[in-house]
Amino acid sequence: MDLNVRRFNSTPLEYLNEEQMRDIHSAALDILEDCGTIIHHEKSLELLHRAGAYVQDEKRVFVPSGLVEKAIRSAPSRVTIYDRNGRPSMFLEGRNVYYGTGSDCPNLLDSFTGERREFLSGDVENAVRLVDALPNIDFTMSNGLAPDFASELQYQYKYAIMIRNTTKPQVITAADKTSLNDIIDIAAAVVGGREELSRKPIFVLYDEPTSPLVHINEALEKLMFMSENNLPTNYSPGIMAGGTSPVTMAGAIAQANAEILTGLVIHQLKNSGAPFIFGAGMSPMDMQSMQPTYSSPEAMITQAGLCQIGRCLYNFPTWGFGGCSASKLADEQAVNEAATYIMMSGWMGTNLVHDLGYLEFGLTYSFDLLVLCDEFIGQVRRMMEGIRVDKENLAVDSIKRVGPGGHFLSDDHTLDHFRENWQPDLTDRKTYEDWKDQGAKSMGQLAKEKIRKIIETHQPEPLPPEVDAKIDKILEIAAGRK
């Protein structure tokens, strides 16, 4: 994987100036000091109280600014995520941008029947194999719920599918500390132990508070467990602005910031210096449908503002969204919203961009949209590379050789450099006659053909048999806990 193309080399997209970022930070501190937050987790309450936070009525916590600012200083500015084989794969820092899928959709829009149906365990495997084969997708999540697995073991079985079907890094979800511990055991079995996993983590945990300003037991159990094991996690609010936060963008960012910073304080009190990823979703609620507007302009702008604060004010790795849509089909609306968000998240410099392939506000997954997103990312990455200006690229010698009225087709400079231009896979550049002779296929039809080919022919790199056996044993022990 060429990591150099992940770096942003052009003028960044920034919505906030220094004063505005500090105003939002100050508002978040005011919320934590004067409004407080609800903590449904005894160990977190004890940590906060011992560190100097004020606890009222056993669960309402008021967090002093000094605790927040100490936590900001202690969290690392750089987190490296490795692939299954121990190679560095994602450098989460600065404006590096990596794209991946989402998790836990209940439905799949079947690419070949057009049916919206349950997302099953076999679909998880196909989705991960698609991720493994698509060159511009950097990490995988589970994509679907897979209710055909026993509910108490669903996350463990889905993780086993993920790690068996791609060498790429993962972002994981877990029901609770028990399932998270099993997932860590599986990953440790693959990489050579828990110490090696902490040294070279292959996944990030997706964790979240409950907006507005509530932190439940299970979320904080997972947050503290990841900190204790020195493994990277985010703590990402899923806000519906106008419903679970203020409807204004600045208000949504301030509240989200307060919720993330609460998690950060607990996380760093548990293990100072443990890796933490900063970000949130702040989609405004559509007041007609009462649904979150996943890819609205305001959702993209608020993410840009929050990520800018995380990167520029706090110096944290960042987390966000892209490649998703409110549409029910992988249609023109989906392409517009997904591609715009991919471009926006790239220009924002969001480090981890998830949810590629989401339709219907995350209720339905689409392999078609995922494959189209892979194409869009390739195009955006070429744009993000910017313009190289040096003697070779200025090509003055080539211009002099060709001279007025000549052509560059056979010039050595053209032969040396034409392959540097982005080469599409699905995008059509044929003449009309050639396009018609080759079946007059739409981009959507070509995407379906690509999906079928990958599912039928792509073979991910297998795990060694002895590692497979260890995973089976971990799952067997987990199943026997009933």
Residue pairs with C-beta under 8 A, 6 or more apart in sequence:
1 83
1 89
1 138
3 88
3 89
3 91
3 96
5 381
5 384
5 385
6 90
6 91
6 96
6 97
6 98
6 138
6 381
7 94
7 95
7 96
7 384
8 94
8 95
8 96
8 97
8 346
8 347
8 349
8 384
9 384
9 385
9 386
10 347
10 383
10 384
10 385
10 386
12 95
12 347
12 348
12 349
13 304
13 344
13 347
13 348
13 349
14 304
14 308
14 312
15 301
15 304
15 305
15 308
16 24
16 305
16 308
16 309
21 308
21 309
21 312
21 313
22 313
24 250
24 253
24 254
24 257
24 305
24 309
25 257
25 309
25 313
27 250
27 254
27 257
27 258
28 68
28 254
28 255
28 257
28 258
28 261
29 65
29 68
29 258
31 213
31 254
31 255
31 258
32 62
32 63
32 65
32 68
32 258
32 261
32 262
33 62
33 63
33 64
33 65
34 62
35 213
36 54
36 56
36 60
36 61
36 62
36 63
36 213
37 60
37 61
37 63
37 213
37 214
37 215
37 258
37 259
37 262
38 59
38 60
38 61
38 213
38 214
38 215
39 45
39 48
39 59
39 61
39 215
39 220
39 262
40 59
40 214
40 215
40 216
40 217
40 220
41 215
41 216
41 217
41 220
41 221
43 220
43 224
44 215
44 220
44 224
44 266
45 55
45 58
45 59
45 61
47 266
47 269
47 270
48 55
48 61
48 63
48 67
48 265
48 266
48 269
49 55
51 67
51 265
51 269
52 64
52 66
52 67
53 61
53 62
53 63
53 64
53 67
53 265
54 61
54 62
54 64
55 61
55 62
56 62
61 262
63 261
63 262
63 265
67 265
67 269
68 261
68 264
68 265
70 268
71 261
71 264
71 265
71 267
71 268
71 269
72 261
72 264
72 314
74 268
74 272
74 273
75 264
75 267
75 268
75 273
75 274
75 275
75 276
75 314
75 316
76 273
76 275
76 276
77 93
77 315
77 316
77 317
78 91
78 92
78 93
78 317
79 92
79 93
79 201
79 204
79 232
79 275
79 277
79 317
80 88
80 90
80 91
80 92
80 200
80 201
81 88
81 89
81 90
81 92
81 139
81 169
81 201
81 202
81 203
81 204
81 232
82 88
82 89
82 169
82 200
82 201
82 202
83 89
83 167
83 168
83 169
83 202
84 163
84 166
84 167
84 168
84 169
84 190
84 191
84 202
84 461
85 167
86 191
86 200
89 138
89 139
89 168
89 169
90 96
90 98
90 138
90 139
90 169
90 351
90 352
92 98
92 232
92 277
92 317
92 318
92 351
92 352
93 317
93 351
94 311
94 349
95 311
95 349
96 349
96 351
97 345
97 346
97 349
97 350
97 351
97 353
97 384
98 138
98 139
98 351
98 352
98 353
99 136
99 137
99 138
99 139
99 322
99 323
99 342
99 345
99 353
99 354
99 356
99 373
99 377
100 131
100 137
100 138
100 139
100 140
100 141
100 171
100 352
100 353
100 354
100 356
101 127
101 131
101 137
101 139
101 140
101 141
101 143
101 354
101 355
101 356
101 357
101 370
102 141
102 143
102 324
102 354
102 355
102 356
102 357
102 358
102 362
102 365
103 141
103 142
103 143
103 144
103 171
103 172
103 173
103 206
104 142
104 144
104 145
104 173
105 119
105 143
105 144
105 145
105 358
105 362
105 363
105 364
105 365
106 118
106 119
106 144
106 145
106 147
106 363
106 364
107 116
107 117
107 118
107 119
107 360
107 363
107 364
107 365
108 116
108 117
108 118
108 119
108 120
108 123
108 144
108 364
108 365
108 366
108 367
109 115
109 116
109 328
109 329
109 330
109 359
109 364
109 365
109 366
109 368
110 116
110 117
111 366
111 367
111 368
111 448
111 451
111 452
112 448
112 452
116 328
116 364
118 145
118 147
119 143
119 144
119 145
119 146
119 365
120 144
120 146
120 147
120 148
121 146
121 148
121 149
121 157
121 158
121 161
123 143
123 144
123 146
123 365
124 142
124 143
124 144
124 146
124 158
124 161
124 162
125 161
125 165
126 367
126 455
127 140
127 142
127 143
127 144
127 357
127 365
127 367
127 370
128 140
128 142
128 143
128 161
128 162
128 165
128 166
128 460
129 165
129 166
129 454
129 455
129 458
129 460
130 137
130 367
130 370
130 371
130 451
130 454
130 455
130 458
131 137
131 139
131 140
131 166
131 168
131 370
132 140
132 165
132 166
132 167
132 168
132 458
132 460
133 454
133 458
134 370
134 371
134 374
134 454
135 374
135 378
136 374
136 375
136 377
136 378
136 381
137 168
137 356
137 370
137 373
137 374
137 377
138 168
138 169
139 168
139 169
139 170
139 171
139 352
139 354
140 162
140 166
140 168
140 169
140 170
140 171
141 162
141 170
141 171
141 172
141 173
141 206
141 354
142 155
142 158
142 159
142 161
142 162
142 172
142 173
143 357
143 365
144 365
145 154
146 154
146 157
146 158
147 154
149 157
149 158
150 479
152 175
152 179
152 482
153 179
153 475
153 478
153 479
154 175
155 172
155 173
155 174
155 175
155 179
155 180
155 182
155 183
156 179
156 182
156 183
156 186
156 474
156 475
156 478
157 475
159 170
159 172
159 183
159 186
159 187
160 186
160 471
160 475
162 170
162 172
163 170
163 186
163 187
163 190
163 202
163 463
163 471
164 460
164 462
164 463
164 468
164 471
165 460
166 460
167 460
167 461
169 202
169 203
169 204
170 202
170 203
170 204
171 203
171 204
171 205
171 206
171 352
171 354
172 183
172 203
172 204
172 205
172 206
173 205
173 206
174 180
174 183
174 205
174 222
175 218
176 218
176 221
176 222
177 218
177 221
177 222
177 225
178 481
179 478
180 205
180 222
180 225
180 226
181 225
182 474
182 475
182 478
183 203
184 194
184 197
184 229
184 231
185 474
186 471
186 474
186 475
187 197
187 202
187 203
188 194
188 196
188 197
189 467
189 470
189 471
189 474
190 202
190 463
190 467
190 471
191 197
191 200
191 202
194 229
197 231
198 229
198 230
198 231
201 231
201 232
201 275
203 231
203 232
204 232
204 233
204 234
204 277
204 352
205 222
205 226
205 231
205 232
205 233
205 234
206 233
206 234
206 236
206 354
207 219
207 222
207 223
207 226
207 233
207 234
207 235
207 236
207 263
208 219
208 235
208 236
208 237
208 238
209 215
209 216
209 219
209 235
209 237
209 259
209 260
209 262
209 263
210 216
210 219
211 237
211 238
211 239
211 240
211 244
211 245
211 255
211 256
211 259
212 244
212 245
212 255
212 259
213 255
213 258
213 259
213 262
215 259
215 262
215 263
215 266
219 235
220 263
220 266
222 233
223 233
223 235
223 263
223 266
223 267
224 266
224 267
224 270
226 232
226 233
226 267
226 274
227 233
227 267
227 268
227 270
227 271
227 274
228 270
228 271
228 274
230 271
230 274
230 275
231 274
231 275
232 275
232 276
232 277
233 267
233 275
233 276
233 277
234 276
234 277
234 278
234 279
234 319
234 352
235 259
235 260
235 263
235 264
235 267
235 276
236 260
236 279
236 280
236 281
236 319
237 255
237 256
237 259
237 260
237 280
237 281
237 282
238 280
238 281
239 245
239 252
239 255
239 256
239 280
239 281
239 282
239 283
240 283
240 284
240 285
240 292
241 247
241 248
241 249
241 251
241 252
241 282
241 283
241 284
241 285
241 298
241 302
242 284
242 285
242 287
243 285
243 290
245 251
245 252
245 255
245 256
245 282
246 252
246 254
246 255
247 284
247 285
249 282
249 298
249 301
249 302
249 305
250 305
252 282
252 284
252 302
253 282
253 302
253 305
253 306
253 309
256 280
256 282
256 302
256 306
257 306
257 309
259 280
260 278
260 279
260 280
264 276
264 278
267 274
267 276
268 274
268 276
275 317
276 316
276 317
277 316
277 317
277 318
277 319
277 351
277 352
278 306
278 307
278 310
278 314
278 316
278 317
278 318
278 319
279 303
279 306
279 307
279 310
279 318
279 319
279 320
279 350
279 352
280 303
280 306
280 319
281 292
281 299
281 303
281 320
281 321
282 299
282 302
282 303
282 306
283 292
283 293
283 294
283 296
283 298
283 299
283 361
284 292
284 293
284 296
284 298
284 299
285 291
285 292
285 293
286 292
286 293
291 326
291 361
292 299
292 361
293 299
293 326
294 321
294 324
294 325
294 326
294 337
294 355
294 358
294 361
294 362
295 324
295 325
295 326
295 337
295 338
295 340
295 341
299 321
300 340
300 341
300 344
300 345
303 320
303 321
303 344
303 345
303 348
303 350
304 344
304 348
306 320
307 318
307 319
307 320
307 348
307 349
307 350
308 348
310 316
310 317
310 318
311 318
311 349
317 351
317 352
318 349
318 350
318 351
318 352
319 350
319 351
319 352
319 354
320 345
320 348
320 350
320 352
320 353
320 354
321 341
321 345
321 353
321 354
321 355
322 338
322 341
322 342
322 344
322 345
322 346
322 350
322 353
322 354
322 355
322 356
322 373
323 338
323 341
323 342
323 353
323 355
323 356
323 357
323 358
323 369
323 370
323 373
323 376
323 377
324 337
324 338
324 341
324 355
324 356
324 357
324 358
324 359
324 362
325 333
325 334
325 337
325 338
325 358
325 359
325 369
326 333
326 337
326 359
326 360
326 361
327 333
327 334
327 337
327 359
327 360
328 359
328 360
328 364
329 359
329 366
330 359
330 366
330 368
330 369
330 372
330 444
330 447
334 359
334 366
334 369
335 369
335 372
338 356
338 369
338 372
338 373
338 376
339 372
339 373
339 376
342 353
342 356
342 373
342 376
342 377
342 380
343 376
343 380
343 383
345 353
346 353
346 380
346 381
346 383
346 384
347 384
355 362
356 369
356 370
356 373
357 365
357 366
357 367
357 369
357 370
357 373
358 364
358 365
358 366
358 369
359 365
359 366
359 369
367 451
368 444
368 447
368 448
368 451
371 426
371 447
371 450
371 451
372 426
372 443
372 444
372 447
374 425
375 424
375 425
375 426
375 427
378 422
378 424
378 425
379 422
379 424
379 427
382 421
382 422
387 393
393 417
395 413
397 413
398 408
398 411
398 412
398 413
398 414
401 411
402 408
402 411
408 414
425 450
426 443
426 446
426 447
426 450
427 443
428 435
428 443
430 438
435 441
441 449
462 468
463 471
